Amino acid sequence: MKIAMLGSGFIARFYADSLHAQRRKDHIHLVYSPTEANAERFAADYGLAHFTSDMRTAIDHPDTEVVLIALPNHRHLEAVLACAAAKKPVLCTKPLGRNAQEAKEMLAAVERAGVFGGYLEDLCYTPKFLKALKSVQEGSLGRILWTKSREAHPGPHSDWFWDKEKSGGGAIIDLGCHCVEIGRNFIGKDIKPIEVMCWADTQVHPIDAEDHAIGLVRYANGAIGQFEVSWTFRGGMDLRDEVMGTEGTVWLNSFLRTGFEMFTTGKAGGYVAEKAESDAGWLFPVGDEAHELGYPHMFTDMFDSLENGSEPLETFYDGYVVNAILDAALLSAKSKKWEPVLLDIWRGKEGDVQTSGFIEYDENHYLIKREILPNGDHKLILKHKSTGKVSQTVTQR
């Protein structure tokens, strides 16, 4: 397919590197930037036939088959509405909107126009995440009780991120969108998020938005999704996820410490990895950043789904739900209370779907714990169903 790229900055170049790598068949044919010189440079770097400083020209071009939005947050709504009006399939970078209201407008626009809307949430497409998610969905971890996702780095690369009006917030909107959607996938996207408790503060940077936050999202089945986000972390970009279930645990480290370590005096200099703060000393390069961050799998899913007429793994609806959760987080950070997730549109399970998950040992007892002691003895800790009495039995080795 022929793609019109809206945007010519940092994320647009990551997308272009992914789309044009390893002889992929879907190619960018045109780029838009509000600054014509930037559009011209991007077109020259990637060998594009066309560039423009007019967004509608890019979207309406007769050769444009799909539009890829890699613009600042405050321009997503404008761009999506233009794509819907032109009946062009659209892929939009994260977060979908600055808030749930904007995301809801975008979702309504593409559905009303009957066009494809793909939400570009790359960290839900990393190889490690996809394999972990498959294990969870197959039941290897049992019932999911708790997820934890962390993204922390020294701060974003463009001025608009630091402008609360343009971005919609600080670290919560920028990084929390990743963490919340990772948790939703592991817990189950059909499980309704109920409420959020969040602490946030502006600890380091002279900005109006938060640069550090920690939050808890409570779901209808009792699961908790935890997110940790920061623009104050020093030393590079830290991406880690954990999942805890009744039958197992997953730990993922997607960036910073991935098994590639190098020491250099810095004589040669140059780029190391995204958000790396130094090119000397002990460094943690990343072999294939686009692959490790999920871009190739993401675009494969998007274009396969577009061709097949099916939904991708991440849709505009998912982007809307994420924005609603983040709205509650931002409100909670101010109120210091649990705040409800307000979803005007919900397409998952209704009501309280929480189950106890207690394990029956026999007709009269629940199993609390089974373990082998250091001396080799086997111990059982049981609870009587009717009396509530807790007891233990020890079988000597």
PEURKA-V328247 format. One record per residue. RES is the residue in one small letter. PSI is psi as a letter, one per 20 degrees, with the letter a starting at -180 (NA if undefined). OMEGA is omega in whole degrees, -180 to 180 (* if undefined). Layout:
RES:PSI:OMEGA ; RES:PSI:OMEGA
This chain:
m:q:178 ; k:p:-171 ; i:p:169 ; a:o:179 ; m:p:175 ; l:o:-176 ; g:q:-177 ; s:j:-175 ; g:b:-172 ; f:g:-175 ; i:h:177 ; a:h:-180 ; r:h:174 ; f:g:180 ; y:g:-179 ; a:g:178 ; d:h:-180 ; s:g:-175 ; l:h:-176 ; h:j:-179 ; a:q:171 ; q:l:170 ; r:k:177 ; r:q:-173 ; k:i:179 ; d:p:-172 ; h:q:173 ; i:p:179 ; h:i:-173 ; l:q:177 ; v:q:174 ; y:p:168 ; s:q:177 ; p:h:175 ; t:o:-172 ; e:h:-180 ; a:h:178 ; n:g:178 ; a:g:-179 ; e:g:179 ; r:g:179 ; f:g:180 ; a:h:179 ; a:g:-178 ; d:h:-176 ; y:j:176 ; g:l:-178 ; l:q:-178 ; a:h:-172 ; h:q:169 ; f:q:-177 ; t:q:173 ; s:j:178 ; d:o:-175 ; m:g:-177 ; r:h:176 ; t:g:179 ; a:g:-178 ; i:g:-174 ; d:i:-179 ; h:p:-176 ; p:h:180 ; d:i:-179 ; t:o:180 ; e:h:178 ; v:q:-178 ; v:p:180 ; l:o:-177 ; i:o:176 ; a:l:-176 ; l:r:173 ; p:q:-173 ; n:h:-175 ; h:i:-180 ; r:j:-179 ; h:g:-177 ; l:g:179 ; e:g:-176 ; a:g:-180 ; v:g:179 ; l:h:178 ; a:h:178 ; c:g:179 ; a:g:179 ; a:h:-180 ; a:i:-179 ; k:k:-180 ; k:p:174 ; p:q:-174 ; v:p:173 ; l:p:-176 ; c:p:177 ; t:r:-179 ; k:q:-19 ; p:q:-177 ; l:g:179 ; g:r:173 ; r:i:179 ; n:r:-176 ; a:h:-180 ; q:g:177 ; e:g:-180 ; a:g:179 ; k:g:177 ; e:g:-180 ; m:g:178 ; l:g:180 ; a:h:-177 ; a:g:-178 ; v:h:180 ; e:h:177 ; r:h:-180 ; a:i:-179 ; g:k:-180 ; v:q:-180 ; f:p:175 ; g:o:-180 ; g:p:-179 ; y:o:-173 ; l:m:178 ; e:n:-169 ; d:h:-175 ; l:i:171 ; c:j:178 ; y:j:179 ; t:q:-179 ; p:g:-180 ; k:g:-180 ; f:g:-177 ; l:g:180 ; k:g:178 ; a:g:-180 ; l:h:179 ; k:g:178 ; s:g:179 ; v:g:-178 ; q:h:177 ; e:i:176 ; g:j:-176 ; s:h:-179 ; l:j:-178 ; g:b:179 ; r:p:-177 ; i:p:-177 ; l:h:-170 ; w:p:172 ; t:q:179 ; k:p:179 ; s:p:-176 ; r:p:167 ; e:p:-177 ; a:p:177 ; h:r:-175 ; p:i:179 ; g:q:-175 ; p:r:-165 ; h:i:-176 ; s:q:-175 ; d:h:-174 ; w:h:177 ; f:h:-174 ; w:i:179 ; d:o:-173 ; k:h:-179 ; e:g:-178 ; k:h:-175 ; s:h:-176 ; g:i:-179 ; g:a:-179 ; g:c:-176 ; a:h:-178 ; i:g:-178 ; i:h:-177 ; d:g:-174 ; l:h:-179 ; g:h:178 ; c:h:175 ; h:g:-172 ; c:g:-179 ; v:g:-178 ; e:h:173 ; i:g:179 ; g:g:178 ; r:g:-180 ; n:g:-177 ; f:h:-179 ; i:h:-179 ; g:o:-177 ; k:i:179 ; d:i:178 ; i:p:-172 ; k:p:171 ; p:p:-172 ; i:g:-176 ; e:r:-176 ; v:p:169 ; m:p:-174 ; c:p:167 ; w:p:177 ; a:q:179 ; d:r:172 ; t:n:-168 ; q:h:-170 ; v:g:-170 ; h:q:-179 ; p:m:-177 ; i:r:-180 ; d:i:-177 ; a:r:179 ; e:q:175 ; d:j:-180 ; h:p:-180 ; a:q:174 ; i:p:-177 ; g:q:175 ; l:p:176 ; v:p:179 ; r:p:-178 ; y:r:-174 ; a:h:179 ; n:j:179 ; g:i:180 ; a:q:177 ; i:p:173 ; g:o:-178 ; q:p:174 ; f:q:176 ; e:p:-178 ; v:q:-178 ; s:q:168 ; w:j:-176 ; t:j:-178 ; f:p:180 ; r:p:175 ; g:j:179 ; g:b:-180 ; m:p:-177 ; d:o:179 ; l:o:-180 ; r:q:178 ; d:q:174 ; e:q:176 ; v:p:179 ; m:p:177 ; g:r:-179 ; t:i:-177 ; e:j:-179 ; g:r:-175 ; t:q:174 ; v:p:171 ; w:p:179 ; l:p:171 ; n:o:-171 ; s:i:-176 ; f:r:178 ; l:f:180 ; r:n:-175 ; t:j:179 ; g:j:178 ; f:o:-180 ; e:q:-176 ; m:q:173 ; f:p:176 ; t:q:175 ; t:i:-179 ; g:j:-177 ; k:g:-178 ; a:h:-179 ; g:a:175 ; g:r:-176 ; y:p:-180 ; v:g:180 ; a:r:-180 ; e:p:177 ; k:j:175 ; a:p:-174 ; e:i:-177 ; s:q:173 ; d:k:177 ; a:q:-178 ; g:b:177 ; w:p:-176 ; l:q:-180 ; f:m:180 ; p:r:177 ; v:p:-173 ; g:g:180 ; d:n:-173 ; e:g:-178 ; a:g:180 ; h:g:-179 ; e:h:-180 ; l:i:171 ; g:j:-174 ; y:g:-179 ; p:g:179 ; h:h:-180 ; m:g:-178 ; f:h:175 ; t:g:178 ; d:g:-178 ; m:g:-176 ; f:h:173 ; d:g:-180 ; s:g:179 ; l:g:180 ; e:h:-176 ; n:i:-178 ; g:k:-179 ; s:r:179 ; e:p:174 ; p:r:178 ; l:h:-180 ; e:o:-174 ; t:r:175 ; f:h:178 ; y:g:177 ; d:g:178 ; g:h:178 ; y:g:180 ; v:g:178 ; v:g:179 ; n:h:179 ; a:h:178 ; i:g:-180 ; l:h:174 ; d:g:179 ; a:h:179 ; a:g:-180 ; l:h:178 ; l:g:179 ; s:h:180 ; a:h:178 ; k:g:-174 ; s:h:-175 ; k:k:179 ; k:r:168 ; w:p:180 ; e:p:-178 ; p:q:173 ; v:o:-176 ; l:o:-178 ; l:o:175 ; d:h:180 ; i:p:176 ; w:p:-175 ; r:k:179 ; g:b:-179 ; k:q:179 ; e:q:174 ; g:a:-180 ; d:o:-178 ; v:j:-178 ; q:p:175 ; t:q:-176 ; s:h:-179 ; g:j:180 ; f:q:-179 ; i:p:178 ; e:p:176 ; y:g:174 ; d:a:-175 ; e:h:-174 ; n:i:-172 ; h:q:165 ; y:q:175 ; l:p:175 ; i:g:-178 ; k:q:175 ; r:p:-180 ; e:r:174 ; i:p:-178 ; l:r:-179 ; p:h:-180 ; n:j:178 ; g:i:177 ; d:q:177 ; h:p:-178 ; k:p:172 ; l:p:173 ; i:p:-172 ; l:q:173 ; k:p:180 ; h:p:-174 ; k:h:-175 ; s:g:-177 ; t:h:-177 ; g:j:-178 ; k:p:177 ; v:p:-178 ; s:r:178 ; q:q:175 ; t:q:180 ; v:p:175 ; t:o:-178 ; q:q:-178 ; r:NA:*
